[in-house]
Amino acid sequence: MSNPQALARRLGTFDAVVIGLGSMIGAGVFAAFTPAAAAAGSGLLLGLVVAAAVAFCNATSSAQLAAVYPTSGGTYIYGRERLGPWAGFVAGWGFVIGKTASAAAMAMTFAAYAAPAGWERPVAIAAVVVLAVVNYHGVTRTAGLTRVLVLAVLVALAIAVAACWGGSSPAPGNILGDGLLAHGWYGILQSSGLLFFAFAGYARIATMGEEVRDPRRAIPRAIGIALGITVVLYAVIAVTLLAALGPDGVAGTPTPLAVAVGTGSLPWAVPVVRAGAAVAALGALLALIAGLGRTTLAMARHHDLPRWLAAVHPRYRVPHRAEVALAVVICMIVTVADLRGAIGFSSFGVLIYYLVANIAAFTQPAEDRKYPKALQAFGALACVVLVATLPPLSAGLGVAMFAVGIILRAVRINR
């Protein structure tokens, strides 16, 4: 007899790949290159390579773990199973607080491109409410809408690249600028931390392990395919931006892709790119809400969050209470936070989450291993290094929020 509190396995490999792409190809591709260029100049190309390498290590750890533990919760479950309840809690808490902030950042990014001046916050809140309703009505609707959003973003990016290279301004000599190492290795690592933010969506596939058909086969394949497509796309965009604007030009504008398109011979492409940025932010927000709901569900099942959040809707088979509660919190963050602070805080939580994932994968026995331990060791070390590159304020807030979570769990255990 089926378990009424279990989620339905309705997603295939293609659906999981699309959800992963929708999570990764979000607002980051339209905005993350600006601070990366400011930190490293043309060295952001090396930063992109480092970020992709770290993402690959983390992805292999997530895939290896998800094949053995195909249930909702991602690294929260992996940490509990491999390292103990406290490690699982640290990972889950990092994911929830980090990705809640990230969801608010995506909502604000959407509004920055789509809303009239002065209406950014109300429009951002409206976007959260609408997408929460979509998620509430079932994961197949989430996957279906994500397909549409991903296709729209890919079309907008293809138009942007064609418009940039079709004009008279791109100069291959701009790509290297003053040299890849002009800003030093610290600048390159800092750009890696910033660009890593745009790669982190592949974990969303692992957190939906309870809803994927044949998860031992489908989840590792979906993670690898989605990450590979994203790396190629980001490399093309990075080279295009540097050729069109140069490192200083990319660093000098919050909307580098739109500015680069404006220098080309297709002025009509500028509003298309702006629309693409808005759609990309919506796609990332949609997938974030879905992934957050599943991790919250898993933590509530193990009493690390209030038990009433573990409810699954009897008709739609989604964690409806968790998704409603998260939507409320995201809207509250939108009313008080700024975009840069939300992204920095999110990066801290996400990197801690992947640190636990790599350590957990490192402990798996030989019969469960798909990848060498060296990848997990490098991934764990890289997460620590990238955390060290974050702004002090972001790191301080992250430490404070982890302290709050640990104290609350310790009090609950003592009671």
Secondary structure, 3 states (H helix, E strand, C coil): CCCCCCCCCCECHHHHHHHHHHHHCCCHHHHCHHHHHHHHHHHHHHHHHHHHHHHHHHHHHHHHHHHHCCCECCHHHHHHHHHCHHHHHHHHHHHHHHHHHHHHHHHHHHHHHHCCCCCHHHHHHHHHHHHHHHHHCCHHHHHHHHHHHHHHHHHHHHHHHHHHHHCCCCCHHHCCCCCCCCCHHHHHHHHHHHHHCCCHHHHHHHHEHHHECCHHHHHHHHHHHHHHHHHHHHHHHHHHHHHHHHHHHHHCCCCHHHHHHHCCCCCCHHHHHHHHHHHHHHHHHHHHHHHHHHHHHHHHHCCCCCHHHHCCCCCCCCCHHHHHHHHHHHHHHHHHCCHHHHHHHHHHHHHHHHHHHHHHHHCCCHHHCCCCHHHHHHHHHHHHHHHHCCCHHHHHHHHHHHHHHHHHHHHHHHC
